Amino acid sequence: MAGGEIAGPLFISIGDDEKLNAFLDKNPKVPRDMAFVDDYEFGAYKAAGFGRFDDTDKDEAAVAMKSMAAPELEGGIRGWFDYFTTVAKVSPVPKGMKFGEIPEGVLRLGGTFVINGDQIVYRWSDKVPGDHPDIGEVLEIAEGAKPTKQPFSFPNIFSL
């Protein structure tokens, strides 16, 4: 991160190649080589210590849900239609799932890390789906992290 450059972000999600491609089609500024999908065994998510929505403390979940808001979308009704059709394409629902079943991928929670070399300098774990940290705060922490000369390698939390 010399001169204020941020090497990342690296996006990790649940799904398969088809879902990753649908996400990248809608987000052309995300470099393909900086995106990874964990399969439906959730190995990377489990290794990172992320849990499931139904394991979240009810009081913590209620507080987190109060601070959530709908995304700001351009294009009015067309923007919302595009948003919902994209969500359906990228949701972590494996092929062959029967109607009425709740896929575990929908219950999985994620998070945000700032990693400097092999050091985690910031960690956020979502409390409910859609929960996320203050992006400005995350960027400030990332920009302020003392650069290391080590190339990025997945720390032990991602070792499978």
N, C-alpha and C positions, 0 to 999 in steps of 0.2 A: 504494500500500500504506500509506496513511495510517492511523495507529492500529493497526498490526499486521494490517491486512486484506491478503489475498492475492487479486490479480485473476487468477483462474485456478482450477484448471488448465485448460489447453487440451489436448485429446486429439487426437492425429493417429494414424491407423492405416491399414492397407492394406485395401482392399476395395471395396465399392460401397454404394449406398443400402440395399439389403436387409440386408447384414451390419451396417451402422451401426445400422439400426433394431432388429435383434435384440440388439445390444449395449446400446442405450439402453433397450430394454424390460426388460432385466435390471439396469440401473443407473439407476433413475429420478432419482437425485440429480445426475446429470451433465446439465447444461443442453445442449439440442440445439444451441444457437448457439455452444457452446464445443467442438464436436466436428467433425472433418474427416476424410474418408477419401481417401487417395491412391489413384489407380487402379493398374492392374496394369502401368503403365509405370514406377512407383516414382520419379517425378520429385522429389517432396518428400524422400523418403528418401535418394535419391542426392545431392540438393543439400545435405542436412544432413550428408553424409559417412558415412552408415551403410552398412555392407557386408553381406556374406552370411556365414552360418554356416560354409560350406565354405572361406571365406578366412581364418578365425580361426586364429591360431597354436595348434597342438595342445596345447602346454604351458599357454597361457593358458586355453584352453577347459577343460582338465582341472581347473585350479584353480577356475575359475568354477563348474563343475558340482559340485564338492565342497561348496560353500557353499549349494547350492540345497536346498529342502525342499518337500514337498507342501503345498499351501494348506490352511489350517484351514477346514473347511466344517462348517456346521451341518446337522442333519437326517440324519446317518448315511448309510446307503446311498442314500436318496432324494436327499440333498444332492449326493452324488457323481454319481448318475445325471443330475441336473439340470445339474451342472457339465460333464459330458462331452457331453451333447446340445447345450448352449450353445456349447461349443468347436467342435463340428462346424458349427454355424450361422454362427459369426463367423470361422472360419479363412480366411485369404487364398487361397482356391482359386477360380479363375475358372470360370464356367459352361462346360460343354463339355469339361472336362478328362477325358482318358481314364484309366481305372483303371491304376495302376502308374506313371503319370507323377508326377514330383516337381514340384509347383508352385513357381515361384521365390519367391512370397510367403511360403512356409513357411521358406525359407532366409534370408529377409531379417531383419536385426537392426535393432533400434530403439535408443532411448535416452531420456534425460531432460535437459531444459534448464531453467534458471531464467533468465528474461529480464527485464531492467529497462530499459524504454524500448527502445532499439535495442542495448543492451549484453547480451552473454551473460555472466552472472556465475557460472554453473555449467554444466558439460556432463558427461554420462555416456554412454558408448557400450556397449551390451550386448555381451558376449563370446560368449554362447550364448543360444538362445531361452529365455525365462523368467528371465534374469539381470536384476537391477535394483539400483539404489543403495539405500542405507539411507534409507528414507523420512523418518525423524526428522531426519537430517542435511540432506536436501533442504529440508524445511520450515524448519529453523533458518536455512539460507542464504537462503531466500526471504523469511522474516520480517525478516532483518537487512539485506537489500538496501536501500540508500538510495533512497527513492522519487524518481521523476522525475515531472515534470508532463506529459511527453509521453504521448499515448495509445499503446497497443501497436500496432505494425505489424510484419509479418513482416520480420525482418532478411534480409540478402542470402542467407543459407543456405537460405531457403525460396523465393527468387525463381526462377521457372521460365522 
